[in-house]
Amino acid sequence: MSAAHAPAAAPRRSILITGCSSGIGANAALGLRAHGWRVFAACRKEEDCQRLRAEGFESPRLDYTDPASMDSALAEVLAATGGTLDALFNNGAIALPGAVEDLPTDGLRAIFETNLFGWHELTRRVIPIMRAQGHGHIVNCSSVLGLVGVKWRGAYSATKFALEGLSEVLRLEMAPAGIHVSLIEPGPVASRLRQNAIPHFERWIDWASSPRKDEYQTVLHRLYGPAGQDRWELPPTAVTERLVQILDSPRPAARYYVTAPTHAVGLMRRLLPSRAMDWVLRRA
């Protein structure tokens, strides 16, 4: 066959990944690029985007609390791909540790803006693109804390519980349009989530005035103490492997567990009564 009649090479599949400055997002960007994807590795801070561009990534700035940044990031992606986007991986998130009774409602609103409302807004902007092309994958990074609540993590867990419900309904609604919606539910995975939580904790939680002041020593040690590895912690490659599995599947599952604790919690939720589950979680 002559070069003039050779079939055109299929365009690379494209994915927009948020929260790529470190951890899960950064590893997902590297992993998907290695698998031949055209990766748009978005970050909240421009300096992180510049670093990724220097590493050869296309890296639009995207802040879940800034709708204008979502518009400009998507415009950049669509201009580069000719108006298509095969997949979205919602990943960027923040944590706000503290007891629920010490959590100001404005603090809860702030974490929901990033961890849920921003994800929803970006997803709504992407859906018309996927509808027009007749296919797409939307993958939301949840957590084991979207399956169960654990002390001191009420704000983060609330956003992930809400994400689970929103994703469940979105999956049902998008199926006729050929758009797949899946959840990845990691347990402890190496990331900077804990370190990045410090400014939010310092802004919103007045732990020194709390009736639980003495109990906060555990929280303070986790935030400010030496960064040690959790017992069951896995590297972010474990999440990337699940993401690749989802994107390569013509019929991906609704949810994908990562790490032993998530598998254990999923099993316990099905088998244990609430009192027994509470007994386990109080000791977590």
C-alpha positions in Angstrom: 0.0 0.0 0.0 1.4 3.4 -1.0 1.9 6.1 1.6 -0.8 8.1 -0.1 -3.4 5.4 0.6 -2.2 4.3 4.0 -4.9 4.7 6.7 -4.5 7.7 9.0 -3.3 6.9 12.4 -6.0 6.9 15.1 -5.8 10.0 17.3 -4.5 9.5 20.8 -7.2 9.2 23.4 -7.3 12.3 25.6 -7.8 12.7 29.3 -8.1 15.7 31.7 -6.8 14.9 35.2 -7.1 17.3 38.0 -4.8 17.7 41.1 -1.6 16.7 39.2 0.8 18.7 41.4 1.7 15.5 43.4 0.5 12.2 44.6 -2.3 10.3 42.8 -2.8 13.0 40.1 0.9 13.3 39.3 1.3 9.5 39.0 -1.9 9.1 37.0 -0.6 11.7 34.5 2.7 9.8 34.1 1.0 6.4 33.9 -1.6 7.4 31.3 1.1 9.1 29.2 3.1 5.9 29.3 0.0 4.1 28.0 -0.3 6.4 25.0 -2.9 8.8 26.2 -2.7 12.5 25.5 -2.8 13.8 29.1 -3.9 17.3 30.2 -2.4 17.4 33.7 -4.2 20.2 35.5 -3.1 21.9 38.7 -4.5 24.6 40.9 -1.3 26.7 41.1 0.3 28.1 38.0 3.8 27.3 39.3 2.9 23.6 39.4 1.6 23.8 35.9 4.8 25.4 34.7 6.8 22.6 36.3 4.7 20.0 34.5 5.0 21.8 31.2 8.8 21.7 31.6 8.3 17.9 31.9 6.5 17.8 28.6 2.9 17.8 29.8 0.1 20.0 28.6 -1.0 21.5 31.9 -3.9 23.9 32.1 -4.4 25.7 35.4 -7.7 24.6 36.9 -9.0 25.5 40.4 -12.2 23.8 41.4 -13.2 27.0 43.3 -12.7 29.2 40.2 -15.3 28.7 37.4 -13.3 30.9 35.0 -10.3 28.6 35.4 -12.5 25.7 34.4 -13.7 27.5 31.3 -10.2 28.4 30.2 -8.8 25.0 31.0 -11.5 23.2 28.9 -11.1 25.8 26.1 -7.3 24.9 26.1 -8.1 21.2 26.0 -10.7 21.4 23.2 -8.5 23.7 21.1 -5.7 21.1 21.3 -7.9 18.1 20.5 -10.2 19.6 17.9 -13.2 19.6 20.3 -13.1 16.1 21.9 -12.3 14.7 25.3 -12.3 11.0 26.0 -12.0 10.9 29.8 -12.1 13.1 32.9 -10.5 12.0 36.1 -11.7 14.2 39.0 -9.0 13.9 41.6 -8.0 17.2 43.2 -9.2 17.5 46.8 -8.5 18.9 50.3 -8.8 17.7 53.8 -10.0 19.4 57.0 -9.4 17.3 60.1 -11.2 18.0 63.3 -14.1 16.9 65.4 -17.5 17.6 63.9 -18.6 19.7 66.9 -15.5 22.0 66.3 -16.1 22.3 62.6 -17.5 25.8 61.6 -20.2 25.6 59.0 -18.2 27.9 56.8 -15.3 25.5 57.0 -17.6 22.7 55.9 -18.8 24.9 53.0 -15.2 25.5 52.0 -14.3 21.9 51.7 -17.5 21.1 49.8 -16.6 23.8 47.3 -13.4 22.0 46.4 -14.3 18.4 46.9 -17.8 18.3 45.5 -19.3 21.4 44.0 -16.2 22.0 41.9 -16.2 18.4 40.7 -19.9 18.7 39.8 -19.3 22.0 37.9 -16.4 20.7 35.9 -18.2 17.4 35.1 -21.3 19.4 33.9 -19.0 21.3 31.5 -17.5 18.0 30.2 -20.8 16.1 29.7 -21.9 18.0 26.6 -18.6 17.3 24.9 -18.9 13.6 25.6 -22.6 13.6 24.5 -21.7 15.1 21.2 -19.0 12.5 20.5 -21.2 9.7 21.8 -18.8 8.3 24.4 -16.6 9.1 27.4 -15.4 8.0 30.8 -15.9 10.0 34.0 -13.9 8.7 36.9 -14.2 10.2 40.3 -11.6 9.5 43.0 -13.5 8.8 46.2 -12.0 7.2 49.3 -12.5 4.4 51.9 -14.0 7.4 53.9 -16.8 7.5 51.3 -17.8 4.1 52.6 -17.4 4.7 56.4 -16.9 7.6 58.7 -13.9 7.8 60.9 -13.3 10.1 63.9 -11.7 13.5 63.1 -12.4 13.1 59.4 -16.1 14.2 59.4 -15.7 17.0 56.8 -13.7 15.0 54.3 -15.9 11.9 54.8 -19.0 14.1 54.3 -17.7 15.2 50.9 -16.9 11.7 49.8 -20.2 10.3 51.0 -21.9 13.0 48.9 -19.7 12.2 45.9 -20.6 8.5 46.1 -24.3 9.4 45.9 -23.9 11.9 43.1 -21.8 9.5 41.1 -24.3 6.7 41.6 -27.1 8.7 40.1 -24.9 10.2 37.3 -23.9 6.7 36.3 -27.5 5.7 35.8 -28.4 8.9 34.0 -25.4 8.8 31.6 -25.5 5.2 30.6 -27.9 5.8 27.6 -25.5 8.5 26.3 -22.6 6.0 26.2 -20.8 7.9 29.0 -19.4 5.6 31.7 -19.1 6.8 35.3 -16.9 4.9 37.8 -15.6 5.5 41.3 -12.1 4.7 42.5 -12.1 4.1 46.3 -8.5 4.2 47.7 -7.6 3.5 51.3 -4.3 5.0 52.5 -2.3 6.0 49.5 0.9 8.0 49.7 0.2 11.6 48.9 0.5 15.2 50.3 -3.1 15.3 51.5 -2.1 15.3 55.2 0.5 18.1 54.8 -1.8 20.1 52.6 -4.5 19.9 55.3 -2.5 22.0 57.8 -3.5 25.5 56.5 -7.2 24.4 56.5 -6.9 23.0 60.0 -5.2 26.1 61.3 -7.8 28.4 59.6 -10.9 26.6 60.8 -10.3 24.5 63.9 -9.9 26.1 67.3 -8.7 22.9 68.9 -7.2 24.7 71.9 -10.7 25.8 73.0 -12.3 22.5 72.3 -13.7 20.2 75.1 -11.7 17.5 73.2 -8.4 19.5 73.6 -6.5 16.5 75.1 -7.8 14.2 72.3 -6.4 16.5 69.6 -2.9 15.4 70.4 -3.4 12.4 68.1 -4.5 14.8 65.3 -1.6 17.2 65.9 0.9 14.4 65.8 -0.4 13.2 62.5 -0.4 16.7 61.0 2.9 18.0 62.4 4.8 14.9 63.4 7.3 13.0 61.3 5.7 11.8 58.1 5.5 8.0 58.5 3.9 5.5 56.3 0.5 4.1 57.3 0.5 0.4 58.0 -1.6 -0.5 54.9 -0.4 2.4 52.6 0.2 1.8 49.0 2.0 4.0 46.4 -0.2 6.0 44.0 0.7 3.6 41.2 -2.0 1.3 42.8 -4.7 4.0 41.9 -3.2 4.5 38.4 -3.5 0.8 37.7 -7.2 0.9 38.5 -7.6 4.0 36.4 -6.0 2.3 33.4 -8.2 -0.7 34.0 -11.4 1.5 33.9 -10.4 3.4 30.8 -9.5 0.2 28.9 -12.8 -1.4 29.7 -15.8 -1.1 27.3 -18.0 -1.8 30.3 -16.3 -0.6 33.5 -17.6 -1.4 36.9 -19.3 1.1 39.2 -16.5 1.1 41.8 -13.0 -0.1 42.2 -11.4 -0.7 45.6 -7.7 0.1 46.3 -5.8 -1.2 49.3 -6.7 -3.9 51.9 -8.6 -1.5 54.2 -11.0 -0.6 51.5 -11.7 -4.2 50.6 -12.1 -5.0 54.3 -14.5 -2.1 55.0 -16.5 -3.0 51.9 -16.9 -6.5 53.2 -17.7 -5.4 56.8 -20.4 -3.0 55.7 -22.2 -5.9 54.0 -21.8 -8.3 56.9 -21.7 -6.4 60.2 -24.6 -4.7 62.0 -24.1 -1.0 62.8 -23.1 -1.5 66.4 -20.4 -3.9 65.5 -19.2 -1.6 62.8 -19.1 1.3 65.3 -17.0 -0.9 67.6 -14.5 -1.5 64.9 -14.3 2.2 63.7 -13.9 3.6 67.2 -10.7 1.7 67.4 -9.5 2.8 64.0 
